[in-house]
Amino acid sequence: GFGRKDVVEHLLQTGASVHARDDGGLIPLHNACSFGHAEVVSLLLCQGADSNARDNWNYTPLHEAAIKGKIDVCIVLLQHGADPNIRNTDGKSALDLADPSAKAVLTGEYKKDELLEAARSGNEEKLMALLTPLNVNCHASDGRK
């Protein structure tokens, strides 16, 4: 939206740092997560931003996204190694503070719904895509697929 990714790409190409911090200890990734700019989040992560960076109050980018219910951003962060168990200075994790819409993503519950739907609809390709990363043996005991 509004060409934000293009602007950020330009800034990075002209020397802006993904590690720059403001007075509150926020890096650009914190801000992109808070505002739900998933494409910018992906770009910053691919350029070396730390998915577990902490601000002055130990809030991570995942805290920012979860609090605001930015589900797509939560997923991108988790795919890039964000730790949902990091606690802020008040002892709260991203899950503790998450908007209800983001809690399913942080707990993995959304995958269960996806798995059930794939099984119900007979979508074998989707089932395999969901089960393979979990190291589930998808073969019958007699070796059949």
N, C-alpha and C positions, 0 to 999 in steps of 0.2 A: 504494500500500500504506500502511495505517495512517493515511490522511488527510494525509500529508505535504504534498501540494500545497496543500490547504486551509489548513494551518497557515502555509505560506510565503506564500500569497496574503494571509492576514490580517496577517502581519508586514509585508509590503510596503505594504499599505494603511494601516498605522498608523505608517509612517515608517521602517521598516528599509531599509537601503541595500544594493543589490546589489554596491556597490563597497567595503563594509566589509572591513577586513583584520584577521586575527589576528596574533599575534606572529611567526608564520612566514611572513607575507605572503600567506596563503591568503584567497581571497574565498569567499563561499558556494558559488559555482559549482564550485570545486575539490572541496569536500566532497560536493556532490550527485553529481558525476562519480565520485568515488572509491567511493561507496556504490551507484552504479548507478541513481539515481532519475531516469529519463529524463523523466518529466513535470515534475519540479521543474527539471531542466536546461533544458527548453524554456521554462518560465515565466520563469526567471531571464534567459535569453537575450533573450526577448521584452521584458523589462523593462530591457534595456540592459546586462546583464553582458557583459564582454569575453571572447569565446571564446579569446583568446590572452593572457589575463592571466597574469603570471608571479609565482611566489612568490619567497621569498628565495633559492632555489636554481635559479631559472629554470624550474621545472616548470610546465607549463600544465595547464589542465583536461584536455586531450587526453592528456597524459602520465598523469594520474591514472586516467582511464578505460581507457586501453590497457594499462597495467601490470596492472590488475585484470581485464582481459578483458571489460569492460562494452561489448559490441558495439553495442547499441542506442544507448547514450550516445555512442560514437564516431561513429556515423552522424549523430546530431543535431548534434554539434559540427562535423563536416565540412560539413554542410548550412548551418551558420551561420558559415562562413568560418574555422574553426580551421586553423591552419597546421601540418601534420604534420612540417615540417622544422625547427621551432624546437628549439634544443639547450639542455639544462640546463647547469649550471655544470661538469658532468663531460663535456660535449660530446656527450651522448646525446639523440637525438630520441625522440619517442613511439614510432616504429617500432622503433628500436633496443631499447627496453625493453618492447615490447608482449608480452603473453601470446600464445602461438601462435594462440589463437582470434581475436584481434583483428588479427593481421597482415594477413589477407586484406582486411579492411575498409580498413585504412590504405593498402594498395597498390592498391585497386580490383579486386583479383582476384575478390572475391565477385560483382562485376557481370558478369565474364566467365562464371561458372557460371550466373548468372541468364539471361544472353543465350543461352547454348547451350541451356538448358532451354526457353526460349521458342521458339527456332528448331525444336528437336526436336518440340515439342508442336504447332507450327503456330499459336501464339498471337500473331497479328499485332498486336493491341492492345498487348500487353506488349512486343513487339519495338519498336514505334514509340515507346513510352514510354521504353525504354532507349536507343534510338539518337538520338532527336531532340535531347536535351541535348548530345550529342556532335557535333552538326552533320554527321551522316552523311547523304549523299544517298540517300534511300530509294526513288528512282525508277530504273527501267530506263533504259538509254541512249537508248531510243526514246521516253522520256517516260511510259511506263506506270508505274503504281504497283505 
